[in-house]
Amino acid sequence: MSQQIEENAYLNMDLLRFTTAGSVDDGKSTLIGRLLYDSKSIFQDQMEAIEKSSKSSGEEEVNLALLTDGLKAEREQKITIDVAYRYFATPKRKFIIADTPGHTQYTRNMVTGASTADLAIILVDASKGLLTQSRRHAFISSLLRIPHLVVAVNKMDLVDYDEKVFDEIVADFRNFAKKLNVTDISYIPISALKGDNVVEKSERTDWYKGSTLLHHLETVKVDAGKNVVDFRLPVQYVIRPNQNFRGFAGQVSSGHVRPGDEVTILPSGLSTKVKEIVTRDGNLEAAFTGDSVTLTMEDEIDISRGDMIVRKNNVPTIRNNFEAYLCWMNEKSLEPGKQYLIQQTTQTAKVFIDDILYRINVDSLSREDTNKLDLNEIGRVKIQASKPIFFDPYQINQRTGSFIIIDPATNVTVGAGMIRAGSTTEGSDKKVSIRQKSPNVVWEPWNIPREEREERNGHKAKLLWFTGISGSGKSTIAKALEKKLWDDGKKTVLLDGDQVRHGLNGDLGFSASDRRENIRRVGEVARLFYEHGNIVLCTFVSPFNADREDLKAIFPEGEFQIVHVDCSSEKAQDRDPKGLYKKAKEGEIIGLTGYDADYEIPENPTLLIDTEKLSVDEAVEECMKILS
């Protein structure tokens, strides 16, 4: 019985997640080893192995860093490379430690280890003072909104526990911290090697009147960075074991919920009430941040994985575009305009990095202009998603304001980000108009079905999407095809890029985001004409595969026919029917697809037309074959 009580007490203890960071050889791993050793959180055989390893390396004292530096390369080089997680507990609290590397090339590891921390210990070598890497890690901790910082001035034994040295480092850090967004910073003089002020107070620093490091870790407020107001539950899984039960499982990201609370489901915008909060141990009267639960609803509402359950009248931001701080984690540089995937809470969407606003020099905290982000670099970027994302700014809600970027070709995580705000126009704080559907807009079914229109027209509705670089011959072929179809008595509509940009899309430029919006609008218009039984011909450069794939998704399967009109860039420049290439060569225009902007060749077009080999009439005949 007493054992059961002890187990329950342990399970109900507060949990503090903290990370250690600092310059190389500041003693991070030794400090963690000291905490584990002095708190009696290591086994006897572990200690014996460490003592043996220390002696074989010729070290005079036991190297406690070996308790965390587990990789062979780390032990050989006496540095930390990977993020090492360790667990221990005292009678007052449980702890998870993330020992992160200090080297610049492992910044991504530091971001990973610190991303869930409640507190960060920034170590400073007393004999060296505040160095660049310690400043860098303090800035990253601030960027990650870690609510508590502890500046542990280590190796005080090397400076004879001199109070003046400690005070100078504290003054230096306080001056630097004016640039950081951290309100709670504590300063503790320690010697991880000797044990001073780590677990027990040191007589050698009798001038220091503060608490020991462990006492501070045991008493600091754990939930300071948690959002306990805004209820958010991203749906992870729909549970339907039988016809009588339908539950929506997930972890409460923030806030709390009780049976009877009115909630809204995103993205549908439908509202209902929570009926029950179900767990494997029985129903709950309330669920709080971090609880994994299953909710049942009073009403039958369609809810799927990736949806979010929120409190009615307290919804997150819903946008297709937003700005974020992004830490790049891949050897291959970030490519603006390339398609990636975003994983944010439980939803996944296609995204493009529209623009890199600036790169942050994490040593000087200055902003630098750039057109790329390399491995371990951090920048502020504009992101455009293929569907609305539900988020709170990271500074308000870390769970719903964070995300990862995935390369769809390799499924490798290439970046991690923190959402700052909705995307803004250049030079102003005005929000860009966004593409999102109001929950009050209800789809109106077609009054006359397409099938009936097709029967009256005497032909099937079709859509041909002509894509290719400027000068390839798209419009020429499409116009000739339309004339032939018209002569044959067919109902046709031709949507041409230049005509559309004079009216419907006259407000759009030629940035990557504007190009995508141009194609999106045209696709929606083309669908309307298609549903009215027409043969729709669209001629647009449409340089991105992702845009064409998105359009394909809004048409019935197999009905979106891509016609790739191809020719060499040299031939297109020689033709130059609109004089665009001439202007590009003279510097009058930039970003011309086929000249100084990339064109992504369609992966599986319905028809490939090489206009250097086929005449216009021959190309029209090829198009007629896929329309028959």
VMD Tcl script that draws the C-alpha trace (Angstrom):
set ca {
  {0.00 0.00 0.00}
  {2.79 2.42 0.95}
  {4.57 1.57 -2.31}
  {1.42 2.42 -4.27}
  {1.16 5.76 -2.44}
  {4.79 6.52 -3.28}
  {4.22 5.65 -6.95}
  {1.14 7.89 -7.13}
  {3.03 10.72 -5.44}
  {5.82 10.39 -8.00}
  {3.40 10.41 -10.93}
  {1.66 13.52 -9.59}
  {4.88 15.50 -9.05}
  {5.60 18.60 -11.11}
  {7.83 18.08 -14.14}
  {10.44 20.65 -15.13}
  {12.03 20.40 -18.56}
  {15.27 22.31 -18.82}
  {18.15 22.60 -21.22}
  {21.81 23.44 -20.80}
  {23.68 25.54 -23.33}
  {26.80 27.62 -23.67}
  {30.17 27.76 -25.35}
  {32.31 24.72 -26.03}
  {33.99 23.40 -22.85}
  {31.92 25.60 -20.54}
  {31.09 22.43 -18.60}
  {27.51 21.65 -19.59}
  {27.88 17.87 -19.51}
  {29.92 18.03 -16.30}
  {27.19 20.09 -14.65}
  {24.52 17.57 -15.58}
  {26.74 14.76 -14.35}
  {27.16 16.64 -11.07}
  {23.40 17.07 -10.70}
  {22.84 13.37 -11.34}
  {25.66 12.34 -9.01}
  {24.90 14.64 -6.08}
  {21.16 13.94 -6.29}
  {21.96 10.20 -6.18}
  {20.31 9.58 -9.55}
  {22.91 7.21 -11.02}
  {23.48 3.52 -10.40}
  {26.59 2.11 -8.79}
  {27.67 0.24 -11.92}
  {27.36 3.46 -13.95}
  {29.62 5.25 -11.50}
  {32.16 2.45 -11.57}
  {32.23 2.54 -15.38}
  {32.77 6.32 -15.37}
  {35.58 6.05 -12.80}
  {37.28 3.37 -14.88}
  {36.96 5.39 -18.08}
  {38.31 8.52 -16.37}
  {41.37 6.68 -15.07}
  {42.09 5.13 -18.47}
  {42.06 8.64 -19.96}
  {44.61 9.84 -17.41}
  {42.23 12.26 -15.68}
  {42.89 13.10 -12.04}
  {39.21 13.41 -11.09}
  {36.12 11.51 -12.12}
  {34.85 12.95 -15.41}
  {31.13 13.32 -14.73}
  {30.57 14.56 -18.28}
  {30.83 10.94 -19.43}
  {27.39 10.35 -17.92}
  {25.84 12.36 -20.76}
  {28.35 12.33 -23.63}
  {27.22 8.99 -24.97}
  {28.47 9.07 -28.55}
  {31.90 7.66 -29.26}
  {32.86 10.83 -31.15}
  {31.80 12.93 -28.16}
  {33.98 11.01 -25.75}
  {36.95 11.05 -28.07}
  {36.70 14.78 -28.81}
  {35.37 15.66 -25.32}
  {32.54 17.70 -26.82}
  {28.76 17.33 -27.08}
  {27.40 16.68 -30.58}
  {23.98 15.12 -30.15}
  {21.19 16.23 -27.81}
  {21.41 14.00 -24.74}
  {18.28 13.60 -22.62}
  {18.52 12.57 -18.99}
  {15.86 12.02 -16.36}
  {16.08 12.37 -12.60}
  {13.94 13.31 -9.64}
  {14.20 14.75 -6.15}
  {11.55 14.55 -3.42}
  {10.17 17.86 -4.72}
  {10.11 17.56 -8.51}
  {10.80 15.45 -11.61}
  {13.23 16.68 -14.26}
  {14.03 16.10 -17.92}
  {17.38 17.54 -18.99}
  {18.37 18.26 -22.58}
  {22.14 18.60 -22.87}
  {22.67 20.50 -26.13}
  {25.89 21.04 -28.10}
  {27.76 24.33 -28.02}
  {29.33 24.34 -31.48}
  {27.91 26.67 -34.13}
  {27.43 23.82 -36.60}
  {25.05 22.12 -34.16}
  {22.69 25.08 -33.69}
  {19.83 22.94 -35.04}
  {20.47 20.45 -32.22}
  {20.25 23.24 -29.68}
  {16.93 24.41 -31.15}
  {15.60 20.85 -31.03}
  {16.64 20.28 -27.43}
  {15.37 23.63 -26.17}
  {12.05 23.67 -28.04}
  {10.06 22.16 -25.14}
  {12.08 23.58 -22.24}
  {10.62 25.53 -19.33}
  {14.05 26.79 -18.31}
  {17.47 27.20 -19.90}
  {20.78 27.13 -18.09}
  {23.32 29.27 -19.95}
  {26.79 28.33 -18.77}
  {29.59 30.88 -18.80}
  {33.21 29.96 -18.14}
  {34.36 32.29 -15.34}
  {37.93 32.22 -16.67}
  {36.86 33.33 -20.17}
  {33.88 35.58 -19.60}
  {30.78 35.89 -21.78}
  {31.61 34.48 -25.23}
  {29.81 34.58 -28.56}
  {28.35 31.08 -28.35}
  {26.79 31.77 -24.95}
  {25.21 34.92 -26.36}
  {23.94 32.91 -29.32}
  {22.30 30.31 -27.12}
  {20.78 32.96 -24.89}
  {19.26 34.59 -27.97}
  {17.89 31.27 -29.24}
  {16.40 30.62 -25.80}
  {14.73 34.02 -26.00}
  {13.52 33.31 -29.53}
  {12.00 30.03 -28.33}
  {10.22 31.93 -25.54}
  {11.76 29.89 -22.75}
  {10.32 31.72 -19.73}
  {13.24 31.26 -17.30}
  {16.99 31.68 -17.81}
  {19.70 30.76 -15.33}
  {23.16 32.15 -16.04}
  {25.44 29.66 -14.30}
  {28.92 31.15 -14.03}
  {30.91 27.92 -14.01}
  {34.53 27.07 -13.17}
  {34.65 29.56 -10.32}
  {37.43 27.37 -8.92}
  {39.69 28.56 -11.76}
  {39.36 32.19 -10.63}
  {39.66 31.45 -6.90}
  {35.94 32.09 -6.39}
  {36.50 35.80 -6.99}
  {33.29 37.81 -6.44}
  {34.54 40.59 -8.74}
  {34.83 38.17 -11.69}
  {31.28 36.98 -11.08}
  {29.93 40.54 -10.84}
  {31.63 41.55 -14.10}
  {30.08 38.62 -15.98}
  {26.65 39.38 -14.49}
  {26.93 43.03 -15.56}
  {28.05 42.00 -19.05}
  {25.12 39.60 -19.47}
  {22.58 42.07 -18.09}
  {23.69 44.60 -20.68}
  {23.34 41.97 -23.43}
  {19.97 40.78 -22.05}
  {18.41 44.19 -22.75}
  {18.06 42.94 -26.34}
  {16.34 39.72 -25.26}
  {12.69 39.07 -24.57}
  {13.21 37.32 -21.22}
  {11.90 38.69 -17.93}
  {13.18 36.09 -15.43}
  {16.98 35.75 -15.32}
  {18.90 34.38 -12.32}
  {22.68 34.34 -11.79}
  {24.46 31.61 -9.81}
  {28.23 31.11 -9.29}
  {29.11 27.40 -9.48}
  {31.85 24.87 -9.99}
  {30.42 21.79 -11.67}
  {33.71 19.97 -11.19}
  {33.98 20.66 -7.45}
  {30.24 20.80 -6.73}
  {30.06 24.37 -5.42}
  {26.47 25.73 -5.32}
  {25.16 22.96 -7.54}
  {23.34 20.91 -4.92}
  {24.92 22.18 -1.70}
  {25.81 25.74 -0.68}
  {29.52 26.45 -0.95}
  {31.54 27.98 1.86}
  {34.01 29.21 -0.75}
  {31.42 31.67 -2.09}
  {30.23 33.06 1.23}
  {29.66 36.39 -0.53}
  {26.85 34.79 -2.60}
  {23.50 34.92 -0.77}
  {21.27 33.27 -3.38}
  {20.04 29.69 -3.71}
  {21.86 26.70 -5.12}
  {21.15 25.62 -8.67}
  {19.15 22.55 -7.63}
  {17.05 24.53 -5.16}
  {16.26 27.02 -7.91}
  {15.27 24.18 -10.25}
  {13.03 22.70 -7.56}
  {11.19 25.93 -6.80}
  {10.92 27.86 -10.09}
  {7.36 28.17 -11.39}
  {6.80 25.42 -13.96}
  {3.77 26.65 -15.89}
  {4.93 30.23 -16.45}
  {5.05 29.80 -20.22}
  {1.83 27.83 -20.63}
  {-1.30 29.28 -22.15}
  {-4.09 28.33 -19.75}
  {-6.74 30.58 -21.31}
  {-7.21 29.69 -24.98}
  {-8.63 26.18 -25.36}
  {-7.11 24.37 -28.35}
  {-7.37 20.65 -29.11}
  {-5.97 19.54 -32.49}
  {-7.72 16.31 -33.48}
  {-5.23 13.46 -33.72}
  {-7.58 10.55 -34.31}
  {-11.28 9.82 -34.76}
  {-12.34 6.86 -32.61}
  {-15.33 4.89 -33.88}
  {-15.30 1.39 -32.30}
  {-19.02 0.93 -33.00}
  {-22.06 2.81 -34.25}
  {-22.87 4.05 -30.75}
  {-19.61 5.88 -30.08}
  {-17.79 8.60 -31.98}
  {-14.95 10.34 -30.18}
  {-12.25 12.79 -31.17}
  {-8.88 12.12 -29.59}
  {-6.01 14.52 -29.10}
  {-3.85 16.36 -26.59}
  {-5.05 19.64 -25.13}
  {-2.53 22.14 -26.49}
  {-3.67 24.96 -24.23}
  {-6.51 26.06 -21.97}
  {-9.07 23.70 -20.49}
  {-12.46 22.20 -21.32}
  {-15.40 20.76 -19.40}
  {-18.53 18.83 -20.40}
  {-21.19 21.29 -21.47}
  {-18.72 23.84 -22.86}
  {-19.64 25.31 -26.23}
  {-16.96 24.66 -28.82}
  {-16.34 25.48 -32.47}
  {-14.81 23.07 -34.98}
  {-12.26 24.39 -37.46}
  {-12.22 24.71 -40.40}
  {-15.98 24.08 -40.76}
  {-16.93 26.73 -38.19}
  {-19.76 24.55 -36.87}
  {-20.52 24.76 -33.16}
  {-21.73 22.22 -30.61}
  {-21.26 21.29 -26.95}
  {-18.85 18.84 -25.35}
  {-20.78 15.83 -24.09}
  {-18.07 13.79 -22.36}
  {-14.33 13.80 -21.71}
  {-13.27 10.17 -22.02}
  {-10.01 8.52 -20.94}
  {-8.95 4.92 -20.42}
  {-9.24 5.48 -16.66}
  {-12.76 6.87 -16.84}
  {-14.51 10.12 -17.69}
  {-13.11 13.44 -16.47}
  {-14.85 16.53 -15.15}
  {-12.27 18.71 -16.90}
  {-9.22 18.41 -19.15}
  {-6.25 20.76 -18.96}
  {-3.15 21.64 -20.97}
  {-1.14 18.51 -21.74}
  {-3.96 16.04 -21.07}
  {-4.55 13.40 -23.74}
  {-8.29 12.84 -23.94}
  {-11.16 11.86 -26.21}
  {-14.08 14.27 -26.54}
  {-17.60 13.32 -27.56}
  {-20.05 15.92 -28.83}
  {-23.74 16.61 -28.27}
  {-24.38 16.84 -32.03}
  {-23.36 14.72 -35.01}
  {-20.70 16.86 -36.70}
  {-18.14 15.82 -39.29}
  {-14.74 16.15 -37.60}
  {-11.51 14.73 -39.02}
  {-7.83 14.45 -38.17}
  {-6.19 17.84 -38.60}
  {-9.30 19.74 -37.49}
  {-9.10 21.82 -34.33}
  {-11.62 22.05 -31.50}
  {-11.65 25.47 -29.83}
  {-13.86 27.39 -27.45}
  {-16.71 29.23 -29.13}
  {-15.93 32.93 -29.63}
  {-12.25 32.28 -28.86}
  {-10.76 31.02 -32.10}
  {-7.15 31.17 -33.32}
  {-5.97 33.03 -36.38}
  {-6.97 31.31 -39.63}
  {-4.75 32.24 -42.56}
  {-3.09 30.90 -45.68}
  {-0.08 33.19 -45.23}
  {1.98 34.17 -42.22}
  {5.44 35.21 -41.12}
  {7.71 33.08 -38.97}
  {11.20 32.69 -37.62}
  {12.67 29.64 -39.33}
  {15.72 27.63 -38.29}
  {17.06 25.76 -41.31}
  {18.21 22.22 -40.48}
  {19.29 20.76 -43.80}
  {22.57 20.73 -45.72}
  {20.69 21.82 -48.84}
  {19.82 25.52 -48.63}
  {16.26 26.77 -48.31}
  {14.85 27.58 -51.75}
  {12.17 30.30 -51.87}
  {9.43 29.26 -54.28}
  {10.06 25.54 -53.85}
  {7.22 23.40 -52.54}
  {7.59 21.96 -49.04}
  {5.21 20.43 -46.52}
  {4.32 22.02 -43.20}
  {3.38 19.95 -40.15}
  {1.64 22.18 -37.63}
  {-0.24 20.59 -34.73}
  {-1.95 17.61 -36.42}
  {-2.46 19.13 -39.85}
  {-0.24 18.92 -42.91}
  {-0.32 21.22 -45.93}
  {1.73 22.16 -48.97}
  {3.61 25.42 -48.51}
  {5.97 27.75 -50.31}
  {8.49 30.09 -48.74}
  {7.40 33.29 -50.44}
  {10.23 35.47 -49.24}
  {13.14 35.60 -46.81}
  {12.74 38.97 -45.10}
  {16.13 38.78 -43.40}
  {18.64 36.46 -41.81}
  {19.49 36.95 -38.13}
  {23.16 37.16 -37.24}
  {22.88 35.27 -33.97}
  {26.27 36.54 -32.85}
  {25.51 40.26 -33.16}
  {21.67 39.98 -33.28}
  {21.74 42.15 -36.41}
  {19.54 41.59 -39.47}
  {21.15 40.70 -42.79}
  {19.70 40.69 -46.30}
  {19.80 37.28 -47.98}
  {18.06 35.19 -50.61}
  {18.72 31.84 -48.93}
  {19.11 30.15 -45.57}
  {21.90 27.63 -45.08}
  {22.24 24.89 -42.47}
  {21.85 26.21 -38.89}
  {20.88 29.71 -40.03}
  {17.80 31.48 -38.65}
  {15.73 33.96 -40.61}
  {12.36 35.62 -40.76}
  {10.31 34.36 -43.70}
  {6.93 34.71 -45.37}
  {5.09 31.43 -45.86}
  {2.15 30.71 -48.17}
  {0.10 27.57 -47.47}
  {-2.22 25.71 -49.83}
  {-5.01 25.75 -47.26}
  {-5.89 27.77 -44.15}
  {-3.71 27.10 -41.11}
  {-5.14 27.55 -37.59}
  {-2.54 29.12 -35.32}
  {-1.79 31.48 -32.48}
  {1.42 33.52 -32.61}
  {4.22 31.58 -30.93}
  {4.66 34.19 -28.22}
  {1.04 33.54 -27.16}
  {0.82 29.78 -27.66}
  {3.93 27.70 -28.31}
  {1.97 24.55 -29.18}
  {-0.16 26.07 -31.96}
  {2.48 28.59 -33.02}
  {5.23 26.11 -33.88}
  {5.75 23.92 -36.92}
  {8.25 21.88 -38.89}
  {9.04 22.01 -42.60}
  {9.39 18.72 -44.49}
  {10.94 18.03 -47.88}
  {8.20 16.04 -49.69}
  {10.76 14.32 -51.92}
  {12.73 12.78 -49.03}
  {10.30 13.12 -46.10}
  {13.18 14.67 -44.14}
  {12.53 17.46 -41.64}
  {14.47 20.41 -43.04}
  {13.33 23.28 -40.83}
  {11.57 24.28 -37.62}
  {9.69 27.50 -37.16}
  {7.84 29.81 -34.84}
  {4.89 31.77 -36.22}
  {5.08 35.46 -35.45}
  {2.08 37.00 -37.21}
  {0.00 37.02 -40.35}
  {1.90 38.07 -43.47}
  {2.08 41.81 -44.05}
  {2.61 43.92 -47.11}
  {5.99 45.52 -47.66}
  {6.49 48.69 -45.70}
  {3.25 48.54 -43.75}
  {1.44 46.60 -41.08}
  {-1.67 46.21 -43.19}
  {-2.70 42.58 -43.51}
  {-2.68 41.08 -46.96}
  {-6.07 39.92 -48.15}
  {-6.20 36.21 -47.49}
  {-7.89 33.28 -49.11}
  {-10.07 31.61 -46.54}
  {-13.65 30.50 -46.56}
  {-16.01 32.03 -44.03}
  {-17.77 29.41 -41.91}
  {-21.03 31.16 -42.85}
  {-20.58 30.46 -46.58}
  {-22.48 27.33 -47.61}
  {-21.88 25.57 -50.94}
  {-24.84 25.99 -53.30}
  {-25.43 22.91 -55.49}
  {-25.53 23.39 -59.27}
  {-29.05 24.28 -60.41}
  {-28.67 22.34 -63.66}
  {-26.25 19.40 -63.35}
  {-23.29 19.24 -65.73}
  {-24.53 15.95 -67.15}
  {-27.77 17.56 -68.35}
  {-25.87 20.42 -69.96}
  {-23.56 17.92 -71.69}
  {-26.57 16.08 -73.08}
  {-28.05 19.29 -74.51}
  {-24.66 20.45 -75.86}
  {-24.06 17.12 -77.54}
  {-20.56 16.74 -76.10}
  {-18.77 16.17 -72.83}
  {-17.37 19.04 -70.77}
  {-13.58 19.08 -70.99}
  {-10.67 21.11 -69.69}
  {-7.30 21.45 -71.40}
  {-4.62 23.34 -69.48}
  {-1.89 24.59 -71.84}
  {1.37 25.29 -69.98}
  {4.80 26.32 -71.22}
  {7.25 29.21 -71.27}
  {6.45 32.48 -73.02}
  {6.81 32.06 -76.78}
  {6.33 28.30 -76.77}
  {3.09 28.57 -78.76}
  {0.39 27.97 -76.13}
  {-1.99 30.73 -77.20}
  {-1.47 30.10 -80.92}
  {-2.43 26.44 -80.60}
  {-5.32 27.07 -78.19}
  {-6.84 29.73 -80.47}
  {-6.61 27.45 -83.50}
  {-8.15 24.61 -81.48}
  {-10.99 26.83 -80.26}
  {-11.76 27.90 -83.84}
  {-11.96 24.28 -84.98}
  {-14.21 23.33 -82.05}
  {-16.42 26.34 -82.73}
  {-16.72 25.39 -86.38}
  {-17.74 21.90 -85.24}
  {-20.56 23.39 -83.14}
  {-18.96 22.83 -79.74}
  {-19.48 25.08 -76.69}
  {-16.06 26.51 -75.85}
  {-14.42 29.01 -73.52}
  {-10.83 30.25 -73.91}
  {-9.10 31.76 -70.87}
  {-5.86 33.48 -71.84}
  {-3.26 34.75 -69.39}
  {-2.95 38.27 -70.82}
  {-6.71 38.78 -71.00}
  {-7.26 37.63 -67.42}
  {-4.54 39.94 -66.10}
  {-6.31 42.92 -67.66}
  {-9.38 42.36 -65.51}
  {-9.93 39.63 -62.94}
  {-6.27 39.47 -61.92}
  {-5.28 43.03 -62.68}
  {-4.29 43.52 -59.03}
  {-1.61 40.82 -59.15}
  {2.07 41.16 -59.95}
  {4.63 38.50 -60.83}
  {6.04 37.47 -57.46}
  {5.91 33.77 -56.61}
  {2.85 34.29 -54.41}
  {1.05 36.46 -57.00}
  {1.74 33.91 -59.73}
  {0.17 31.20 -57.57}
  {-2.85 33.35 -56.75}
  {-3.25 34.15 -60.45}
  {-3.41 30.45 -61.29}
  {-5.69 29.65 -58.35}
  {-8.27 32.24 -59.42}
  {-8.19 31.11 -63.03}
  {-8.63 27.49 -61.93}
  {-11.75 28.36 -59.95}
  {-13.21 30.28 -62.91}
  {-12.34 27.42 -65.27}
  {-14.15 25.01 -63.00}
  {-17.32 27.14 -63.15}
  {-17.25 27.08 -66.96}
  {-16.50 23.34 -66.91}
  {-19.47 22.62 -64.64}
  {-21.65 24.49 -67.16}
  {-20.80 21.92 -69.81}
  {-18.16 23.81 -71.79}
  {-14.88 22.72 -73.33}
  {-12.52 25.03 -71.45}
  {-9.10 25.92 -72.88}
  {-6.66 27.66 -70.52}
  {-3.31 29.08 -71.68}
  {-1.03 30.06 -68.80}
  {2.70 29.77 -68.17}
  {1.84 28.28 -64.72}
  {5.48 27.42 -63.95}
  {4.99 25.45 -60.72}
  {4.06 21.76 -60.56}
  {2.39 22.26 -57.18}
  {-0.03 24.84 -58.59}
  {-1.03 22.53 -61.41}
  {-1.50 19.66 -58.96}
  {-3.69 21.84 -56.75}
  {-5.88 22.69 -59.75}
  {-6.16 19.02 -60.66}
  {-7.61 18.37 -57.21}
  {-10.68 20.60 -57.77}
  {-11.76 18.76 -60.93}
  {-13.19 15.24 -61.23}
  {-10.46 12.63 -61.49}
  {-8.98 12.44 -64.97}
  {-10.75 15.58 -66.22}
  {-7.88 18.05 -65.73}
  {-5.81 17.52 -68.88}
  {-2.34 19.10 -68.94}
  {-0.94 19.97 -72.36}
  {2.75 20.81 -72.12}
  {3.65 23.08 -75.05}
  {7.41 22.77 -75.27}
  {10.28 24.39 -77.11}
  {13.82 25.39 -76.25}
  {14.47 28.67 -74.47}
  {16.58 29.76 -77.44}
  {13.69 29.17 -79.85}
  {11.24 31.01 -77.60}
  {13.63 33.97 -77.39}
  {13.99 33.93 -81.16}
  {10.21 34.05 -81.61}
  {9.58 36.59 -78.80}
  {6.05 37.48 -80.02}
  {5.45 39.99 -77.21}
  {8.96 41.41 -76.96}
  {9.32 40.15 -73.39}
  {12.69 38.48 -73.85}
  {14.08 41.65 -75.43}
  {12.95 43.64 -72.40}
  {14.42 41.03 -70.04}
  {17.80 41.18 -71.81}
  {17.79 44.96 -71.54}
  {16.95 44.78 -67.84}
  {13.50 46.33 -68.18}
  {11.77 43.33 -66.59}
  {12.97 40.60 -64.23}
  {11.58 37.21 -63.30}
  {10.64 36.15 -66.84}
  {9.97 32.42 -66.91}
  {12.30 30.74 -69.37}
  {14.88 33.49 -69.07}
  {15.76 34.37 -65.46}
  {12.99 32.46 -63.63}
  {12.61 28.69 -63.44}
  {9.92 26.64 -65.13}
  {9.07 23.26 -63.61}
  {8.43 20.76 -66.41}
  {5.12 18.87 -65.91}
  {5.84 15.42 -64.54}
  {3.08 13.49 -66.33}
  {1.32 15.69 -68.89}
  {-1.64 14.29 -70.80}
  {-0.06 15.57 -74.01}
  {3.40 16.85 -74.92}
  {3.60 19.14 -77.96}
  {7.05 20.07 -79.26}
  {6.40 23.16 -81.37}
  {9.83 22.91 -82.95}
  {8.69 19.65 -84.56}
  {4.91 20.00 -85.02}
  {3.00 22.61 -87.00}
  {-0.01 24.38 -85.51}
  {-2.42 22.18 -87.49}
  {-0.62 19.03 -86.36}
  {-0.73 20.22 -82.75}
  {-4.47 20.87 -83.03}
  {-5.04 17.36 -84.35}
  {-3.16 15.93 -81.35}
  {-5.39 17.94 -79.01}
  {-8.53 16.73 -80.79}
  {-7.51 13.14 -80.05}
  {-7.68 13.65 -76.29}
  {-10.99 15.53 -76.61}
  {-12.70 12.75 -78.52}
}
mol new
graphics top color blue
foreach p $ca { graphics top sphere $p radius 0.5 }
foreach p [lrange $ca 0 end-1] q [lrange $ca 1 end] { graphics top cylinder $p $q radius 0.2 }
display resetview
